[in-house]
Amino acid sequence: MPIEIKELHIKVNVEEPSPERSRSRPGRRPPQATGDRDNLVDLCVEKVLEVLKQKNRR
């Protein structure tokens, strides 16, 4: 008998690296420019809204 998962809760904590941590790790990329970050946030918001719209259609 298959199991159906109706809800899945995921919690993630994201922290900005402190300046002393970023210096200690060579090879890490510098933080993205503000414009790039804004574009990424906009894309994520669009995807979330699409998923919510599809969920409401059901």
C-alpha distance matrix in Angstrom:
0.0 3.8 6.6 9.7 13.0 15.7 18.7 20.0 23.4 25.6 29.1 31.7 35.3 37.7 41.3 44.3 45.8 49.2 52.2 52.8 49.2 49.5 52.8 51.4 48.7 50.4 48.5 46.7 47.1 49.1 47.5 47.0 49.7 49.2 49.0 46.2 44.3 44.9 43.6 40.4 39.9 40.6 38.0 35.4 36.3 36.0 32.5 31.4 33.0 31.3 27.8 28.8 30.3 27.1 25.1 27.6 27.4 23.8
3.8 0.0 3.8 6.5 9.8 12.7 15.6 16.7 20.3 22.3 25.9 28.4 32.1 34.3 38.0 40.8 42.5 45.9 48.9 49.6 46.0 46.1 49.5 48.2 45.5 47.1 45.2 43.3 43.5 45.5 43.8 43.3 45.9 45.5 45.2 42.4 40.5 41.1 39.8 36.6 36.2 36.8 34.2 31.6 32.6 32.3 28.7 27.7 29.4 27.7 24.2 25.4 27.0 23.8 21.9 24.7 24.6 21.1
6.6 3.8 0.0 3.8 6.5 9.6 12.2 13.3 16.8 19.1 22.6 25.3 29.0 31.4 35.0 38.0 39.8 43.1 46.2 46.9 43.5 43.7 47.2 46.0 43.4 45.2 43.5 41.3 41.6 43.4 41.5 41.1 43.7 43.1 43.1 40.3 38.2 38.8 37.8 34.5 33.8 34.6 32.3 29.4 30.2 30.3 26.8 25.4 27.3 26.0 22.3 23.2 25.1 22.3 20.0 22.8 23.2 19.8
9.7 6.5 3.8 0.0 3.8 6.2 9.3 11.0 14.7 17.2 20.8 23.6 27.3 29.6 33.3 36.3 38.3 41.6 44.8 45.8 42.4 42.5 46.1 45.2 42.6 44.4 42.6 40.2 40.1 41.7 39.6 39.0 41.4 40.6 40.4 37.8 35.7 36.0 34.9 31.9 30.9 31.6 29.3 26.4 27.0 27.0 23.6 22.1 23.7 22.5 18.8 19.5 21.4 18.6 16.2 19.0 19.5 16.2
13.0 9.8 6.5 3.8 0.0 3.8 5.8 7.2 10.9 13.5 17.1 20.0 23.6 26.1 29.8 32.8 34.9 38.1 41.4 42.4 39.1 39.3 42.9 42.1 39.6 41.6 39.9 37.3 37.3 38.7 36.5 36.0 38.3 37.4 37.4 35.0 32.6 33.0 32.2 29.0 27.9 28.8 26.7 23.7 24.2 24.6 21.3 19.4 21.4 20.6 16.8 17.4 19.8 17.4 14.7 17.7 18.9 16.0
15.7 12.7 9.6 6.2 3.8 0.0 3.8 7.0 10.3 13.4 16.8 19.9 23.5 25.9 29.6 32.6 35.1 38.3 41.5 42.8 39.7 39.9 43.6 43.0 40.7 42.7 40.9 38.2 37.8 38.9 36.4 35.7 37.7 36.5 36.4 34.2 31.8 31.7 31.0 28.1 26.6 27.2 25.5 22.4 22.4 22.7 19.8 17.5 19.0 18.4 14.7 14.6 16.9 14.9 11.8 14.4 15.9 13.1
18.7 15.6 12.2 9.3 5.8 3.8 0.0 3.8 6.6 9.9 13.2 16.4 19.9 22.5 26.1 29.2 31.7 34.8 38.1 39.4 36.4 36.7 40.4 39.9 37.8 39.9 38.3 35.4 35.1 36.0 33.4 32.9 34.9 33.6 33.8 31.7 29.0 29.1 28.7 25.8 24.0 25.0 23.5 20.2 20.2 21.1 18.3 15.6 17.5 17.6 13.9 13.6 16.6 15.3 12.1 14.7 16.9 14.8
20.0 16.7 13.3 11.0 7.2 7.0 3.8 0.0 3.8 6.5 10.0 13.1 16.7 19.2 22.9 26.0 28.3 31.5 34.8 36.0 32.9 33.2 36.9 36.3 34.1 36.3 34.8 31.9 31.8 32.8 30.4 30.1 32.4 31.3 31.7 29.5 26.7 27.2 27.0 23.7 22.2 23.6 22.1 18.6 19.1 20.5 17.5 15.1 17.6 17.9 14.3 14.6 17.9 16.8 14.1 17.0 19.3 17.5
23.4 20.3 16.8 14.7 10.9 10.3 6.6 3.8 0.0 3.8 6.6 10.1 13.5 16.3 19.8 23.1 25.5 28.5 31.9 33.1 30.2 30.7 34.4 33.9 32.0 34.4 33.2 30.2 30.1 30.8 28.2 28.2 30.4 29.2 30.0 28.0 24.9 25.4 25.7 22.5 20.7 22.5 21.5 17.8 18.2 20.2 17.6 14.8 17.6 18.6 15.3 15.2 18.8 18.4 15.8 18.3 21.1 19.9
25.6 22.3 19.1 17.2 13.5 13.4 9.9 6.5 3.8 0.0 3.8 6.6 10.2 12.8 16.5 19.7 22.0 25.0 28.4 29.6 26.5 27.0 30.7 30.2 28.2 30.6 29.5 26.4 26.4 27.2 24.7 24.9 27.4 26.4 27.4 25.2 22.2 23.1 23.5 20.1 18.6 20.9 19.8 16.1 17.1 19.4 16.9 14.5 17.7 18.9 15.9 16.4 20.1 19.8 17.7 20.5 23.2 22.3
29.1 25.9 22.6 20.8 17.1 16.8 13.2 10.0 6.6 3.8 0.0 3.8 6.9 10.0 13.4 16.8 19.2 21.9 25.5 26.6 23.8 24.5 28.2 27.8 26.2 28.9 28.1 24.8 25.0 25.4 22.8 23.4 25.8 24.7 26.2 24.3 21.0 22.1 23.0 19.7 17.9 20.7 20.2 16.5 17.4 20.2 18.3 15.8 19.0 20.7 18.2 18.3 22.1 22.4 20.4 22.8 25.8 25.2
31.7 28.4 25.3 23.6 20.0 19.9 16.4 13.1 10.1 6.6 3.8 0.0 3.8 6.4 9.9 13.2 15.5 18.4 21.9 23.1 20.2 20.8 24.5 24.2 22.6 25.2 24.4 21.1 21.3 21.7 19.2 20.0 22.6 21.8 23.5 21.5 18.2 19.8 20.9 17.5 16.1 19.2 18.9 15.4 16.8 19.9 18.1 16.2 19.6 21.3 19.2 19.8 23.5 23.9 22.4 24.9 27.8 27.5
35.3 32.1 29.0 27.3 23.6 23.5 19.9 16.7 13.5 10.2 6.9 3.8 0.0 3.8 6.6 10.2 12.5 15.1 18.7 19.9 17.3 18.2 21.9 21.7 20.6 23.4 23.1 19.6 19.9 19.9 17.4 18.7 21.2 20.4 22.6 20.9 17.5 19.3 21.0 17.9 16.4 19.9 20.1 16.9 18.2 21.5 20.3 18.5 21.7 23.8 22.1 22.5 26.1 26.9 25.5 27.7 30.7 30.7
37.7 34.3 31.4 29.6 26.1 25.9 22.5 19.2 16.3 12.8 10.0 6.4 3.8 0.0 3.8 6.8 9.4 12.4 15.7 17.3 14.8 15.1 18.9 19.1 17.9 20.4 20.0 16.4 16.4 16.2 13.6 15.0 17.6 17.0 19.4 17.7 14.4 16.6 18.4 15.4 14.4 18.1 18.4 15.6 17.3 20.7 19.8 18.5 21.7 23.8 22.6 23.3 26.7 27.6 26.7 29.0 31.8 32.1
41.3 38.0 35.0 33.3 29.8 29.6 26.1 22.9 19.8 16.5 13.4 9.9 6.6 3.8 0.0 3.8 6.3 8.7 12.2 13.9 11.8 12.4 16.0 16.5 15.8 18.6 18.7 15.1 15.4 14.6 12.2 14.4 16.7 16.4 19.3 18.0 14.8 17.3 19.5 17.0 16.1 19.9 20.6 18.3 19.9 23.3 22.8 21.7 24.7 26.9 26.0 26.6 29.9 31.0 30.2 32.3 35.2 35.7
44.3 40.8 38.0 36.3 32.8 32.6 29.2 26.0 23.1 19.7 16.8 13.2 10.2 6.8 3.8 0.0 3.8 6.3 9.2 11.6 10.0 9.8 13.4 14.6 14.1 16.5 16.6 13.0 12.8 11.3 9.0 11.6 13.8 13.8 17.1 16.0 13.1 15.9 18.3 16.2 15.8 19.5 20.5 18.8 20.5 23.8 23.6 23.0 25.9 28.1 27.6 28.4 31.4 32.7 32.3 34.3 37.1 37.8
45.8 42.5 39.8 38.3 34.9 35.1 31.7 28.3 25.5 22.0 19.2 15.5 12.5 9.4 6.3 3.8 0.0 3.8 6.5 8.2 6.2 6.3 9.8 10.8 10.6 13.2 14.0 10.7 11.4 10.3 9.3 12.6 15.1 15.9 19.2 17.9 15.6 18.7 20.9 18.8 19.0 22.7 23.4 21.8 23.9 26.9 26.6 26.2 29.2 31.2 30.6 31.7 34.7 35.8 35.4 37.6 40.2 40.9
49.2 45.9 43.1 41.6 38.1 38.3 34.8 31.5 28.5 25.0 21.9 18.4 15.1 12.4 8.7 6.3 3.8 0.0 3.8 5.6 5.3 6.5 9.0 10.3 11.4 14.1 15.6 12.7 13.6 11.9 11.3 14.8 16.7 17.4 21.0 20.2 18.0 20.9 23.4 21.8 21.7 25.3 26.4 24.9 26.7 29.9 29.8 29.3 32.2 34.4 33.9 34.7 37.7 39.0 38.5 40.6 43.4 44.1
52.2 48.9 46.2 44.8 41.4 41.5 38.1 34.8 31.9 28.4 25.5 21.9 18.7 15.7 12.2 9.2 6.5 3.8 0.0 3.8 5.5 5.3 6.5 8.9 10.5 12.5 14.3 12.0 12.8 10.7 11.0 14.7 16.2 17.5 21.0 20.4 18.9 21.9 24.3 23.0 23.4 26.8 27.9 26.9 28.8 31.8 31.9 31.8 34.5 36.6 36.4 37.4 40.2 41.5 41.3 43.4 46.0 46.9
52.8 49.6 46.9 45.8 42.4 42.8 39.4 36.0 33.1 29.6 26.6 23.1 19.9 17.3 13.9 11.6 8.2 5.6 3.8 0.0 3.8 5.6 5.3 6.5 9.2 11.6 14.3 12.7 14.4 13.1 14.1 17.8 19.7 21.1 24.6 23.8 22.2 25.4 27.6 26.1 26.5 30.1 30.9 29.7 31.8 34.8 34.6 34.4 37.3 39.3 38.8 39.9 42.9 43.9 43.6 45.8 48.4 49.0
49.2 46.0 43.5 42.4 39.1 39.7 36.4 32.9 30.2 26.5 23.8 20.2 17.3 14.8 11.8 10.0 6.2 5.3 5.5 3.8 0.0 3.8 5.5 5.2 6.7 9.9 12.2 10.3 12.5 12.0 12.9 16.7 19.1 20.7 24.0 22.6 20.9 24.3 26.2 24.2 24.8 28.4 28.9 27.5 29.8 32.7 32.2 32.0 35.1 36.9 36.2 37.4 40.5 41.3 40.9 43.3 45.9 46.3
49.5 46.1 43.7 42.5 39.3 39.9 36.7 33.2 30.7 27.0 24.5 20.8 18.2 15.1 12.4 9.8 6.3 6.5 5.3 5.6 3.8 0.0 3.8 5.5 5.5 7.6 9.3 7.2 9.0 8.4 9.9 13.6 16.2 18.2 21.2 19.8 18.6 22.1 23.8 22.0 23.0 26.5 26.9 25.9 28.4 31.1 30.7 30.9 33.9 35.5 35.1 36.6 39.4 40.3 40.2 42.6 45.0 45.6
52.8 49.5 47.2 46.1 42.9 43.6 40.4 36.9 34.4 30.7 28.2 24.5 21.9 18.9 16.0 13.4 9.8 9.0 6.5 5.3 5.5 3.8 0.0 3.8 5.5 6.7 9.5 8.8 10.9 10.3 12.6 16.2 18.4 20.7 23.7 22.4 21.6 25.1 26.8 25.2 26.4 29.8 30.2 29.4 31.9 34.5 34.2 34.6 37.6 39.1 38.8 40.3 43.1 43.9 44.0 46.4 48.7 49.4
51.4 48.2 46.0 45.2 42.1 43.0 39.9 36.3 33.9 30.2 27.8 24.2 21.7 19.1 16.5 14.6 10.8 10.3 8.9 6.5 5.2 5.5 3.8 0.0 3.8 6.3 9.7 9.5 12.5 12.9 15.1 18.7 21.3 23.6 26.5 24.9 23.9 27.5 28.9 27.0 28.2 31.7 31.8 30.7 33.4 36.0 35.3 35.5 38.7 40.2 39.5 41.1 44.0 44.6 44.4 47.0 49.4 49.7
48.7 45.5 43.4 42.6 39.6 40.7 37.8 34.1 32.0 28.2 26.2 22.6 20.6 17.9 15.8 14.1 10.6 11.4 10.5 9.2 6.7 5.5 5.5 3.8 0.0 3.8 6.4 6.3 9.8 11.1 13.5 16.9 19.8 22.3 24.9 22.9 22.0 25.8 26.8 24.7 26.2 29.6 29.4 28.3 31.3 33.6 32.7 33.2 36.5 37.6 37.0 38.8 41.7 42.0 42.0 44.7 46.9 47.2
50.4 47.1 45.2 44.4 41.6 42.7 39.9 36.3 34.4 30.6 28.9 25.2 23.4 20.4 18.6 16.5 13.2 14.1 12.5 11.6 9.9 7.6 6.7 6.3 3.8 0.0 3.8 5.6 8.8 10.6 13.7 16.7 19.5 22.5 24.7 22.6 22.4 26.2 26.9 25.1 27.0 30.2 29.8 29.2 32.2 34.3 33.5 34.3 37.6 38.5 38.1 40.2 42.8 43.1 43.4 46.2 48.1 48.5
48.5 45.2 43.5 42.6 39.9 40.9 38.3 34.8 33.2 29.5 28.1 24.4 23.1 20.0 18.7 16.6 14.0 15.6 14.3 14.3 12.2 9.3 9.5 9.7 6.4 3.8 0.0 3.8 6.4 9.2 12.4 14.8 17.8 20.9 22.7 20.2 20.4 24.2 24.5 22.6 24.9 27.9 27.2 26.8 30.1 31.8 30.9 32.1 35.3 36.0 35.7 38.0 40.4 40.6 41.1 44.0 45.7 46.2
46.7 43.3 41.3 40.2 37.3 38.2 35.4 31.9 30.2 26.4 24.8 21.1 19.6 16.4 15.1 13.0 10.7 12.7 12.0 12.7 10.3 7.2 8.8 9.5 6.3 5.6 3.8 0.0 3.8 6.5 9.1 11.7 14.9 17.8 19.8 17.4 17.1 20.9 21.5 19.5 21.5 24.7 24.1 23.6 26.7 28.7 27.9 28.9 32.1 32.9 32.7 34.8 37.3 37.7 38.1 40.8 42.7 43.3
47.1 43.5 41.6 40.1 37.3 37.8 35.1 31.8 30.1 26.4 25.0 21.3 19.9 16.4 15.4 12.8 11.4 13.6 12.8 14.4 12.5 9.0 10.9 12.5 9.8 8.8 6.4 3.8 0.0 3.8 6.5 8.4 11.5 14.7 16.4 13.9 14.1 17.9 18.2 16.6 18.9 21.8 21.4 21.3 24.4 26.2 25.8 27.0 29.9 30.8 30.9 33.1 35.3 35.9 36.6 39.2 40.9 41.8
49.1 45.5 43.4 41.7 38.7 38.9 36.0 32.8 30.8 27.2 25.4 21.7 19.9 16.2 14.6 11.3 10.3 11.9 10.7 13.1 12.0 8.4 10.3 12.9 11.1 10.6 9.2 6.5 3.8 0.0 3.8 6.4 8.9 12.0 14.2 12.5 12.5 16.1 17.2 16.1 18.0 20.9 21.2 21.2 23.9 25.9 26.0 27.0 29.7 31.0 31.3 33.2 35.4 36.3 37.0 39.3 41.3 42.4
47.5 43.8 41.5 39.6 36.5 36.4 33.4 30.4 28.2 24.7 22.8 19.2 17.4 13.6 12.2 9.0 9.3 11.3 11.0 14.1 12.9 9.9 12.6 15.1 13.5 13.7 12.4 9.1 6.5 3.8 0.0 3.8 6.6 8.9 11.5 9.9 9.2 12.7 14.2 13.1 14.6 17.6 18.2 18.1 20.5 22.8 23.1 23.9 26.5 28.0 28.4 30.0 32.3 33.4 34.0 36.2 38.2 39.5
47.0 43.3 41.1 39.0 36.0 35.7 32.9 30.1 28.2 24.9 23.4 20.0 18.7 15.0 14.4 11.6 12.6 14.8 14.7 17.8 16.7 13.6 16.2 18.7 16.9 16.7 14.8 11.7 8.4 6.4 3.8 0.0 3.8 6.4 8.1 6.2 6.3 9.8 10.8 10.2 12.2 14.8 15.3 15.8 18.2 20.1 20.7 21.9 24.2 25.6 26.4 28.1 30.0 31.3 32.2 34.2 36.1 37.6
49.7 45.9 43.7 41.4 38.3 37.7 34.9 32.4 30.4 27.4 25.8 22.6 21.2 17.6 16.7 13.8 15.1 16.7 16.2 19.7 19.1 16.2 18.4 21.3 19.8 19.5 17.8 14.9 11.5 8.9 6.6 3.8 0.0 3.8 5.5 5.3 6.3 8.7 10.1 10.8 12.5 14.4 15.7 16.8 18.6 20.3 21.5 22.8 24.6 26.2 27.5 28.9 30.5 32.2 33.3 35.0 36.8 38.6
49.2 45.5 43.1 40.6 37.4 36.5 33.6 31.3 29.2 26.4 24.7 21.8 20.4 17.0 16.4 13.8 15.9 17.4 17.5 21.1 20.7 18.2 20.7 23.6 22.3 22.5 20.9 17.8 14.7 12.0 8.9 6.4 3.8 0.0 3.8 5.5 5.1 6.1 8.7 9.9 10.5 12.3 14.3 15.3 16.4 18.4 20.1 21.0 22.5 24.5 25.9 26.9 28.5 30.5 31.5 32.8 34.9 36.9
49.0 45.2 43.1 40.4 37.4 36.4 33.8 31.7 30.0 27.4 26.2 23.5 22.6 19.4 19.3 17.1 19.2 21.0 21.0 24.6 24.0 21.2 23.7 26.5 24.9 24.7 22.7 19.8 16.4 14.2 11.5 8.1 5.5 3.8 0.0 3.8 5.4 5.1 6.2 8.7 9.9 10.6 12.5 14.3 15.3 16.7 18.6 20.1 21.2 22.8 24.7 25.8 27.0 29.0 30.4 31.7 33.4 35.6
46.2 42.4 40.3 37.8 35.0 34.2 31.7 29.5 28.0 25.2 24.3 21.5 20.9 17.7 18.0 16.0 17.9 20.2 20.4 23.8 22.6 19.8 22.4 24.9 22.9 22.6 20.2 17.4 13.9 12.5 9.9 6.2 5.3 5.5 3.8 0.0 3.8 5.4 5.1 6.2 8.7 9.9 10.7 12.4 14.3 15.5 16.8 18.5 20.1 21.4 22.9 24.6 25.9 27.4 28.9 30.5 32.1 34.0
44.3 40.5 38.2 35.7 32.6 31.8 29.0 26.7 24.9 22.2 21.0 18.2 17.5 14.4 14.8 13.1 15.6 18.0 18.9 22.2 20.9 18.6 21.6 23.9 22.0 22.4 20.4 17.1 14.1 12.5 9.2 6.3 6.3 5.1 5.4 3.8 0.0 3.8 5.4 5.1 6.2 8.6 9.9 10.6 12.3 14.3 15.5 16.5 18.4 20.1 21.3 22.6 24.3 26.0 27.0 28.7 30.6 32.4
44.9 41.1 38.8 36.0 33.0 31.7 29.1 27.2 25.4 23.1 22.1 19.8 19.3 16.6 17.3 15.9 18.7 20.9 21.9 25.4 24.3 22.1 25.1 27.5 25.8 26.2 24.2 20.9 17.9 16.1 12.7 9.8 8.7 6.1 5.1 5.4 3.8 0.0 3.8 5.4 5.1 6.2 8.7 9.9 10.5 12.4 14.4 15.4 16.5 18.5 20.2 21.1 22.5 24.5 25.7 26.9 28.9 31.0
43.6 39.8 37.8 34.9 32.2 31.0 28.7 27.0 25.7 23.5 23.0 20.9 21.0 18.4 19.5 18.3 20.9 23.4 24.3 27.6 26.2 23.8 26.8 28.9 26.8 26.9 24.5 21.5 18.2 17.2 14.2 10.8 10.1 8.7 6.2 5.1 5.4 3.8 0.0 3.8 5.4 5.1 6.3 8.7 9.9 10.7 12.5 14.4 15.4 16.7 18.7 20.1 21.1 22.9 24.5 25.9 27.4 29.6
40.4 36.6 34.5 31.9 29.0 28.1 25.8 23.7 22.5 20.1 19.7 17.5 17.9 15.4 17.0 16.2 18.8 21.8 23.0 26.1 24.2 22.0 25.2 27.0 24.7 25.1 22.6 19.5 16.6 16.1 13.1 10.2 10.8 9.9 8.7 6.2 5.1 5.4 3.8 0.0 3.8 5.4 5.2 6.2 8.6 10.0 10.7 12.4 14.3 15.5 16.8 18.5 20.0 21.4 22.7 24.5 26.2 27.9
39.9 36.2 33.8 30.9 27.9 26.6 24.0 22.2 20.7 18.6 17.9 16.1 16.4 14.4 16.1 15.8 19.0 21.7 23.4 26.5 24.8 23.0 26.4 28.2 26.2 27.0 24.9 21.5 18.9 18.0 14.6 12.2 12.5 10.5 9.9 8.7 6.2 5.1 5.4 3.8 0.0 3.8 5.5 5.1 6.1 8.6 9.9 10.5 12.3 14.3 15.4 16.5 18.3 20.1 21.0 22.5 24.6 26.4
40.6 36.8 34.6 31.6 28.8 27.2 25.0 23.6 22.5 20.9 20.7 19.2 19.9 18.1 19.9 19.5 22.7 25.3 26.8 30.1 28.4 26.5 29.8 31.7 29.6 30.2 27.9 24.7 21.8 20.9 17.6 14.8 14.4 12.3 10.6 9.9 8.6 6.2 5.1 5.4 3.8 0.0 3.8 5.4 5.1 6.3 8.8 10.0 10.6 12.4 14.5 15.4 16.5 18.6 20.0 21.1 22.8 25.1
38.0 34.2 32.3 29.3 26.7 25.5 23.5 22.1 21.5 19.8 20.2 18.9 20.1 18.4 20.6 20.5 23.4 26.4 27.9 30.9 28.9 26.9 30.2 31.8 29.4 29.8 27.2 24.1 21.4 21.2 18.2 15.3 15.7 14.3 12.5 10.7 9.9 8.7 6.3 5.2 5.5 3.8 0.0 3.8 5.5 5.1 6.3 8.7 10.0 10.7 12.5 14.4 15.4 16.8 18.5 20.1 21.4 23.5
35.4 31.6 29.4 26.4 23.7 22.4 20.2 18.6 17.8 16.1 16.5 15.4 16.9 15.6 18.3 18.8 21.8 24.9 26.9 29.7 27.5 25.9 29.4 30.7 28.3 29.2 26.8 23.6 21.3 21.2 18.1 15.8 16.8 15.3 14.3 12.4 10.6 9.9 8.7 6.2 5.1 5.4 3.8 0.0 3.8 5.4 5.2 6.2 8.6 9.9 10.7 12.4 14.2 15.5 16.5 18.5 20.2 21.9
36.3 32.6 30.2 27.0 24.2 22.4 20.2 19.1 18.2 17.1 17.4 16.8 18.2 17.3 19.9 20.5 23.9 26.7 28.8 31.8 29.8 28.4 31.9 33.4 31.3 32.2 30.1 26.7 24.4 23.9 20.5 18.2 18.6 16.4 15.3 14.3 12.3 10.5 9.9 8.6 6.1 5.1 5.5 3.8 0.0 3.8 5.5 5.1 6.1 8.6 10.0 10.5 12.2 14.3 15.2 16.5 18.5 20.5
36.0 32.3 30.3 27.0 24.6 22.7 21.1 20.5 20.2 19.4 20.2 19.9 21.5 20.7 23.3 23.8 26.9 29.9 31.8 34.8 32.7 31.1 34.5 36.0 33.6 34.3 31.8 28.7 26.2 25.9 22.8 20.1 20.3 18.4 16.7 15.5 14.3 12.4 10.7 10.0 8.6 6.3 5.1 5.4 3.8 0.0 3.8 5.5 5.2 6.2 8.7 9.9 10.5 12.4 14.2 15.4 16.7 19.1
32.5 28.7 26.8 23.6 21.3 19.8 18.3 17.5 17.6 16.9 18.3 18.1 20.3 19.8 22.8 23.6 26.6 29.8 31.9 34.6 32.2 30.7 34.2 35.3 32.7 33.5 30.9 27.9 25.8 26.0 23.1 20.7 21.5 20.1 18.6 16.8 15.5 14.4 12.5 10.7 9.9 8.8 6.3 5.2 5.5 3.8 0.0 3.8 5.4 5.1 6.3 8.7 9.8 10.7 12.3 14.3 15.6 17.3
31.4 27.7 25.4 22.1 19.4 17.5 15.6 15.1 14.8 14.5 15.8 16.2 18.5 18.5 21.7 23.0 26.2 29.3 31.8 34.4 32.0 30.9 34.6 35.5 33.2 34.3 32.1 28.9 27.0 27.0 23.9 21.9 22.8 21.0 20.1 18.5 16.5 15.4 14.4 12.4 10.5 10.0 8.7 6.2 5.1 5.5 3.8 0.0 3.8 5.4 5.1 6.2 8.6 9.9 10.5 12.3 14.4 15.9
33.0 29.4 27.3 23.7 21.4 19.0 17.5 17.6 17.6 17.7 19.0 19.6 21.7 21.7 24.7 25.9 29.2 32.2 34.5 37.3 35.1 33.9 37.6 38.7 36.5 37.6 35.3 32.1 29.9 29.7 26.5 24.2 24.6 22.5 21.2 20.1 18.4 16.5 15.4 14.3 12.3 10.6 10.0 8.6 6.1 5.2 5.4 3.8 0.0 3.8 5.4 5.1 6.0 8.6 9.7 10.5 12.4 14.7
31.3 27.7 26.0 22.5 20.6 18.4 17.6 17.9 18.6 18.9 20.7 21.3 23.8 23.8 26.9 28.1 31.2 34.4 36.6 39.3 36.9 35.5 39.1 40.2 37.6 38.5 36.0 32.9 30.8 31.0 28.0 25.6 26.2 24.5 22.8 21.4 20.1 18.5 16.7 15.5 14.3 12.4 10.7 9.9 8.6 6.2 5.1 5.4 3.8 0.0 3.8 5.5 5.1 6.2 8.6 9.9 10.8 13.0
27.8 24.2 22.3 18.8 16.8 14.7 13.9 14.3 15.3 15.9 18.2 19.2 22.1 22.6 26.0 27.6 30.6 33.9 36.4 38.8 36.2 35.1 38.8 39.5 37.0 38.1 35.7 32.7 30.9 31.3 28.4 26.4 27.5 25.9 24.7 22.9 21.3 20.2 18.7 16.8 15.4 14.5 12.5 10.7 10.0 8.7 6.3 5.1 5.4 3.8 0.0 3.8 5.4 5.1 6.1 8.7 10.0 11.2
28.8 25.4 23.2 19.5 17.4 14.6 13.6 14.6 15.2 16.4 18.3 19.8 22.5 23.3 26.6 28.4 31.7 34.7 37.4 39.9 37.4 36.6 40.3 41.1 38.8 40.2 38.0 34.8 33.1 33.2 30.0 28.1 28.9 26.9 25.8 24.6 22.6 21.1 20.1 18.5 16.5 15.4 14.4 12.4 10.5 9.9 8.7 6.2 5.1 5.5 3.8 0.0 3.8 5.4 5.0 6.2 8.7 10.3
30.3 27.0 25.1 21.4 19.8 16.9 16.6 17.9 18.8 20.1 22.1 23.5 26.1 26.7 29.9 31.4 34.7 37.7 40.2 42.9 40.5 39.4 43.1 44.0 41.7 42.8 40.4 37.3 35.3 35.4 32.3 30.0 30.5 28.5 27.0 25.9 24.3 22.5 21.1 20.0 18.3 16.5 15.4 14.2 12.2 10.5 9.8 8.6 6.0 5.1 5.4 3.8 0.0 3.8 5.4 5.2 6.4 9.2
27.1 23.8 22.3 18.6 17.4 14.9 15.3 16.8 18.4 19.8 22.4 23.9 26.9 27.6 31.0 32.7 35.8 39.0 41.5 43.9 41.3 40.3 43.9 44.6 42.0 43.1 40.6 37.7 35.9 36.3 33.4 31.3 32.2 30.5 29.0 27.4 26.0 24.5 22.9 21.4 20.1 18.6 16.8 15.5 14.3 12.4 10.7 9.9 8.6 6.2 5.1 5.4 3.8 0.0 3.8 5.5 5.2 6.9
25.1 21.9 20.0 16.2 14.7 11.8 12.1 14.1 15.8 17.7 20.4 22.4 25.5 26.7 30.2 32.3 35.4 38.5 41.3 43.6 40.9 40.2 44.0 44.4 42.0 43.4 41.1 38.1 36.6 37.0 34.0 32.2 33.3 31.5 30.4 28.9 27.0 25.7 24.5 22.7 21.0 20.0 18.5 16.5 15.2 14.2 12.3 10.5 9.7 8.6 6.1 5.0 5.4 3.8 0.0 3.8 5.5 5.6
27.6 24.7 22.8 19.0 17.7 14.4 14.7 17.0 18.3 20.5 22.8 24.9 27.7 29.0 32.3 34.3 37.6 40.6 43.4 45.8 43.3 42.6 46.4 47.0 44.7 46.2 44.0 40.8 39.2 39.3 36.2 34.2 35.0 32.8 31.7 30.5 28.7 26.9 25.9 24.5 22.5 21.1 20.1 18.5 16.5 15.4 14.3 12.3 10.5 9.9 8.7 6.2 5.2 5.5 3.8 0.0 3.8 5.5
27.4 24.6 23.2 19.5 18.9 15.9 16.9 19.3 21.1 23.2 25.8 27.8 30.7 31.8 35.2 37.1 40.2 43.4 46.0 48.4 45.9 45.0 48.7 49.4 46.9 48.1 45.7 42.7 40.9 41.3 38.2 36.1 36.8 34.9 33.4 32.1 30.6 28.9 27.4 26.2 24.6 22.8 21.4 20.2 18.5 16.7 15.6 14.4 12.4 10.8 10.0 8.7 6.4 5.2 5.5 3.8 0.0 3.8
23.8 21.1 19.8 16.2 16.0 13.1 14.8 17.5 19.9 22.3 25.2 27.5 30.7 32.1 35.7 37.8 40.9 44.1 46.9 49.0 46.3 45.6 49.4 49.7 47.2 48.5 46.2 43.3 41.8 42.4 39.5 37.6 38.6 36.9 35.6 34.0 32.4 31.0 29.6 27.9 26.4 25.1 23.5 21.9 20.5 19.1 17.3 15.9 14.7 13.0 11.2 10.3 9.2 6.9 5.6 5.5 3.8 0.0
